[in-house]
Amino acid sequence: MKILFIAPYPNEENSKDGMVQRVKHVDNIFSKYERGYLDVQHRKNFKGKTQIVDHLVKTYQLNSVVHMPAIHKILNTYDKIYVHSIAGLFYLLWILPFIDFKKIILDAHGIFPEELKFARSKKFIVFALIEKYVFSKLTRIICVTNAMRNHFIKKYPHTNSDNYFVYNILPSFNTEYISPEPLNSTDKINVIYSGNLQAWQNINLMLKVISSNDKPHIKYTILTGDVDGFKKELSRINLLHAEVLLASVKPQELPEYYSQAHYGFILRDDIDVNRVANPTKLIEYLSFGIIPIVKTPNIGDFMELGYEYISYLDFSEISQPKKSLNNQNIYKNLVKKMKNANLEGFVTNG
């Protein structure tokens, strides 16, 4: 069986991207299959590039207009078409009516039209129409949470639970973390943030919390791919010389920092986009017993799972460091659940 993934192929350059981490994880599951990766763009890839990575993997970087016949041929060459995010179908609009949807498996990743609407992008109308059309034909949809599956079932009542498969995003690095000995009041409170400066991260609110709690017994660590951007933000509020460590690290280096952290910022708004989400960052926090600092606790399935968190409004009341065995156990249970989840069977057999 040959499987075509509509996604960029995971490599060293894009490994920090949250979506690519899921692409890589899924790729590992299908490592024994012959696989293709199709990356189509409207305004790029005019020359086109096909690369044989190894005896099982081939990548295609093509333009949606210039290489239209080639794309059509590639789609027909593969037995299954695994689409990473509905955004990947935007560049295949012209061919959607001619695709055999029995071959297509959509890994939703998120609720993309709602994300665009929240960002006030006019493209949300286009993607809302694409989603409506695609969901009228799809028979296999992969969601990252039960909340996301319920969202789609409510939105598209003609679908049912048999059309869906819930598969959580898990960290790609080693999470074998051993809880430390009991801490005492002389230990510093280590607070971490892992991410960039996107609007939905509520960075201004996070920096306000840090500024209000710039105390000798609290150490802050910001791990980001945009170190210069964060330097500007910290300088703007006179925090550049406070005890804030800024660093850009590879995914496999994250455990070194997570193992020392007690609390972690994840300040999402209470909107549908976040209520159905399964942020990689939050899973990573839980795996190391980190207690999330939240704006709303209603993120994905985690309230239902009983995770331990603290509101940013109460953070100033924290006086001692603490790890959460409860959060670590939630993660371990998710790992067991995913080991028993037959994603391969859902994709290859339905």
N, C-alpha and C positions, 0 to 999 in steps of 0.2 A: 504493500500500500504506500502511495506517495501523498504527502501532506504539504499543502502550500500555506504558509503563514503570511497574512497581510500585516506586516510589521517590519521595522528595521531589525537587522540581525544583531544580536548582542555582541559587543566587543569592548575593548579596554576603554575606548573614548566615551562611550555612552553608558557605561556600567553604573554610574551614580543616579541615573534617571529612574524614578520609581516604577514607571511603566515597563521600562526595559528589564528591570529586575524580575518582574512577573514573566515577561517574555522568555527570559533566561531559564526561570524555574520550569515553565511549561516545556521548553525545549529539552530540558534534561529528561522529562518524562517520556518524550518521544524520540530519544536518542538513537534507538535501533531502527527507526524508519527513514526512508529517503525523504528529505525535506527541502523545500524551497522557501526563500524569504523574498517577498515582493514589496519593494518600497517605491511607491508611485507618487509623483509630485506634479503640480500644474506649472510651476515657474522654475523648476530645477530639472536636473537629469536630462538635459536636451541631447547630449551625446549618447547617453545610455551606457550601462555597464553591467556585464554579467560576469560573475566570479565563482569559480569552483573552490569552496572552502576545504572540503575533503570529499571522500568517496560517497558521502551521504548528504552533503549540504551544498546547495547552490544558491547564490543571492542574485537578485535582479534590482537594479536601480534605473527606473525608467520614467519617461515623461508621459502624462496621460493623453496628450494629443499626438505628439510625434510618433510614439510607439504603440498606438492604438491596436493595430493588427497583432503585434507581438504579444501584447498583454492578453488579448482574447485567446491566442493560441496557448499561452502559459496557463491560463485559468482552466482550459479544457484538458491540459496534460495531467493535472493532478486529480486524485480520487476524492480528497477532502480539502476544503478551504477553511482554514481557521483564522477568523478575523479578530485581531486584537483591537478592541474598541470600535464603536460605530463610526468614529472619526476616520477610520481607515477606508470606509466605503465612499467617502466624499469624492475621492479621486477616481472612483470607478462608476460614477453616476451614469455615464453614457451606456454602460454595459449591464447595469443591474437588471433591466427587463429580460436579458438574454441568459442570465445565470441560472443554473439549476440549483434552487435553494435547498434541495435535499443534500447537497454536498457541503453546504455552509454551516459552520458552527460559529456563533458570535460569543466572544468573551467580552461582556459588556464593560468591565472595569469600573464604570460609573454611570451616572445618568447624564449624558453629555448635553442634550438640549437644555436641561435645567442649569447645568454648569455655565453654559454660555449666556443664559438669561440672567443669572446672578451677576455675571461679569458685564452685563449690559451690552452684549454683542448682538448686532442685528442678525448674525449668522444663526442664531438659535431657531429662527423660523425655518431656515433651510434644513437644519438637522432634525427639527421636530417632524418635518415632512418625510425626511429620509427614514427616520426611526419608525414612523407610522407605517410606511410602505414595507420596510424590511420585516417588521413584526407581524405583518399580515401574511407573510410567507414562511418565516422561520419555523423550524421544528426543534431546534436545539440552541439553547441560550445558557451561557455560563455566567453566574453571578458571584460576587465576592462576599455577600452576606445574605442571610435569610430576609433581612429587611429590604434588600434590593429586589429579591425575587418577589416578595409581596407587593412591592411598588409596581413592578411590571404587570403582575397578574391583575392588580386593581386597574391599572391604566389600559391594559389590553385584555379584557375579560374572556376573549375567545381562546386565549392560551390557558394551559392548565399546568399543574405541578410536574407532570411528566415531561414537559418541554424544557424544564430547568434543571440545572446542576449547580449546587453551591460549592465553591472551592475557594478557600481562604488564601490570602497572600502570606507566605511565611518568609522570614529572613533567610538569605542565602549563606550567611556566615554561621560559624559555630556559636551556639547559645548554651553550651554546657557551663552554666554559671553556678557556683557554689555559694550559698548565702554566707555572709561574714559572721564573725562572732558578734555578740551583742555590742551595740555602740554606746558610747558615753557622751556626756554633754560637752566634752572638750573637742569632739570631732566636728569638722566643718560640714555644713550642709552643701552638698554638691547638686547643682541644678543644671540641666542640659536642655539644649534645643538643637534639633537636627532638621535642617531644611533650608529653604531659600527665602526670598523676599516677596513671594506671591501675595496678592491681596487677601486671599482666603486664609492665610496664615495669621492675620491680625498682628503684624509685626509691631506696629505702633503701640498697641495695647501691651504686648509683651515687654517692650522696652520701658513703658511706663511702670509696669510692675517691677522690673529690675531696678529702675531708678528710685522707686519708692522703698525698695528693700536692698539698697546698696550698703550692706553691713559687713563688718569684718568676719563674721562667722559663716557667711554665705559665699560660695564660689560659683561663678556662672561659666558654662562652656557652650559656645555656639559653633556647631559643625555645619559648614555651608560650602557650597560651590561658588558662592559670591562673597568672598572675603572683603574685597574692596567696597562693595555696596554696603556691607554691614559696618565697615569702618566709618563710612560717611554718616550712617544713621547714628552710630554711637557718639561720634564727634558732635553731631547736631544737638544732642541732649547732654553733652559733657560727661559721657560715660567711657570715653576712649581709654582713659587711664585707670578706670576702676578695675576690680578683680574680675575681668571678663576675658576668657581665653577664646580667641578666634582661630579656627583651623579648618582646612579642607582636607578630608581624608578619604581613602578608598573604603568601599563597603567592608572588606575583610579587616579593616583597622578599627571599625566601630566598637567591637566588644571591649577593647582596652578602655574606652571612655564610658561606655554604658555600665560596665561592672563597677565603676566608682560613683555613678550618679544615683541620687535618691529620688529626685523629682525631675519631671520633664514637661516642657511646655507643648501643648497642643490645643491652641485657642481657636476652635472652630465655632462658627455661628450656628444657631439652632434653625437650620433650614433643611429641606429635603435632601439636598446634595450630600450633606454630612450625616443625616440620619440613616442613610443607606450605605455609607462608605465603610471601607476597611483599611484605614491608612496604614501603610507599611511601617511608618514611624511609630504608631501606637502599638502595633504588634511587637516591634523591636523593644520598645519600652517595657512592655509586660514581660517579655522573655527574660529580662534582667531584673525583675522585681521593682522596676521604677514606678513611682506613683505619678500618673499624669496630672498636670495642672491644667484645668479645662475652663472654657467659657460656658460650654454646655456639656453635660455628661452624655447627651443623647447622640452617640456616635455608633453607627452600625449596630451590631448585636451585643455590644459590650455591657450595656445596662442589664440586659437579660441574663448575661453570663455572671453578673455580680462583681464587676471589677472595682477595685479601690481607686478613688480619685480624690482630688481636692479642687475646689473652686478657686480661681485666681483672686476672688474677693477675700478669701480666707488665708491666703498664702502668708500674709504678714504675721499671722498667729503661730506659724511654725517656729519652734525654738530648738528642735533637735533633729538630727538626721534619722531617716527611717527607710527601710526597704519593705516591700510587700510580698510575702510568701504567697498570699492569695492570688496576686496578679501573675506570679511565676507559675502557679499551678494551673491557672486558666490557660496560659500559653501551652503548657505541657499537654493538657487535655485536647487543645486544638491540634497539636502535632499528631497525637494518636488518631484523632478523627480524620485528619488529612491522609494519614498512612493507609487508612481503610477506604478512602474515597477513590473510586475507580474512574478517574478522569479519562484514562486511556480508553476504557471500554465505552464511555459515553460518547467520545469523539469518533471512534472507529466503528462502533456497532449501533450507537443510538440507544 
